[in-house]
Amino acid sequence: MRVALAAAAAADPRDVPVGAVVFDAEGRELARAANAREALGDPTAHAEVLALRAAAQVMGDGWRLEGATLAVTLEPCTMCAGALVLSRIGRLVFGAWEPKTGAVGSLWDVVRDRRLNHRPEVRAGVLEPECAALLADFFDTHRP
């Protein structure tokens, strides 16, 4: 999660500081990204989606990220939760809960939906205070 926090800290100052990192089954970093919606003018440029795309390129097995772990500083939204399910990620680790848009237990629970054909292992609340503080600091300065 510390690597994901470092990725979040590198976000463009206009973007919400969310960081995501994908590790392979042996714990080697495959890719990292920060939110870049504002920087890229792309509504899908969430940290998770960017990191999953980059990791798939590195793994070279098409789009499957079986056995990999996605660590992200904030509970994924529905788009990102869907993307990580579709990528066949083996494990999701996230920091802060997102009660307004979270799709890993807060508002929805996409990753545990038995109707889907893949359900990653989930570990929530890792370094939650640090992850939440990064977001609180951003919103304190951007939306007073």
TAMOCOR-V898583 format. One line per field, one symbol per residue. phi: phi as a letter, one per 40 degrees, with the letter a starting at -180 (. if undefined). A space follows every 50 residues. Layout:
phi->???
This chain:
phi->.ccccccccccddccccbbbbbbcccgcccaaabdadcccgbccccdccc ccdccccccgbgbcbdgcbbbbcbdccccccccccccgdcabbbcccbcc bcbbhccbbdcbcccccabccbbbgcfdcccccdccccccccbc
